[in-house]
Amino acid sequence: MIIVNLDVMMARRKMSLNELSERVGITVANLSVLKTGKAKAVRFSTLDAICRVLECTPGDILEYRNEE
């Protein structure tokens, strides 16, 4: 199972969903789908932009947990 920790990184950077949306260049709705873990996929270009803006790595945002 993939866990999305976007909300954690946004809180650490004191950044709102609206601000991140503007700086990354994707809609608030699409970011919200990603943030809630309901996204089926994420483009590398989107992940790259999010990491650049939040000054983090993909591993800070995406986490794998074994469902056993």
Phi, psi and omega in degrees: 000135178262126178256134179258119181256033182298320180297325179295313181293323178296319179295318179298328181265002181052049183240135179277164177298321179296315180295316179298318179302313180297316184286331181273328179091027173233161186291155176300321180300315180292321176295322179296318177299318178293314183299322182278357179080013182269356181288141177274338182202163174220134179287144177300325180295324177290315178299319178299314181295318179298315180296321179297313183291318182273357181052058180216185177248163177305325179294340175284335184261320183250134182226138177260133174232131177288133184275009182293000000 
